[in-house]
Amino acid sequence: MTKPRNAQTFVAATTQFLAAADWIGPEHAPAVITLRLVAAQLDESMTAPLVAQYNLAYRALLKTRPVDPGADDPLEKALREMEK
């Protein structure tokens, strides 16, 4: 299967993700290494097991992202407004 010239690669997408993920530190090294290694393999040959492994590592890193408590919760927002 040939790739279009301007196609986004898994390696490029992974690099962009990691550059934007300022919360990722040395403690995330195992997941980061897995993500990079699987991304390189996916650029060579895309298989369902590799995609699944990539998604597991990607989601594991996303779950470590700090969340602003109540940022999207309408009830939390209403309660904060009542406290003002």
Secondary structure, 3 states (H helix, E strand, C coil): CCCCCCCCCHHHHHHHHHHHCCCCCHHHHHHHHHHHHHHHHHHHCCCHHHHHHHHHHHHHHHCCCCCCCCCCCHHHHHHHHHHC
